[in-house]
């Protein structure tokens, strides 16, 4: 073997040794977490705009944002992107079906579905928030609010029941959770008089229908994420009048200790 080839082989071996040492050091310091490069991803939001007239003559408009991710794990990300496209398609189809059955006299100034998609990187979680309005005729519409939380080391969706420990689904845990959420609840319309209490949450809202348990409010709430905190979201009418808007509370992770899944907190607070 020539001198030049020997130098190349030795250099390559040194690179492999250094890389192996770096990987071993990283994994020993961060067990169960990926190398920082595994969290390299980006996204765009593509918007679908539609202006149509329904079967009975009611005009309607649609503007729906769809997040699209890209990154090294192309196969897993493709599944996530398909999920969001399917979600948007279903929402648009459902709205169009309702619009087709609406007469112009009931359509007000025009039927409309708007849905904005916002993505926030929180540690190893992509927090996708959908917000907007759905007006399908009548006196007023409803706000659109939805969340999808994705762990970006595996590109798996984190289901709502995975966000909390089993304790949160007990009567004692629900009572504690209601006590933490209720003081922080505000109406999305900004009226400071729109407040509630833990007893109303535990009763299943201001006008419960059917049998309720102390954990019923957990089934009704949407759960999202902000930096170092969780967001809890209840639909119009659940806790107060329509004029107050949706009921929203943002609660720091620290106040949810013993209720929130610590693995979720570790993902959300991961620092590369």
Secondary structure, 3 states (H helix, E strand, C coil): CCHHHHHHHHHHHHHHHHHHHHHHHHHHHCCCCCCHHHHCEEEEEEEEEEEEECCCECEEEEEEEEEEEEECCHHHHHHHHHHHHHHHHHHHHHHHHHHHCCEHHHCCCCEEEEEEEEEEEECCEEEEEEEEEEECCCCCCEEEEEEEEEECCCCEECCHHHCECHHHHCHHHHHHHHHHHHCCCEECCCCCCCCCCHHHHHCCCCCCCCCCCCCHHHHHCEEEEECCEEEEEECCCCCCCHHHCCEEEEEEHHHHCCCECHHHHHHHCCCC
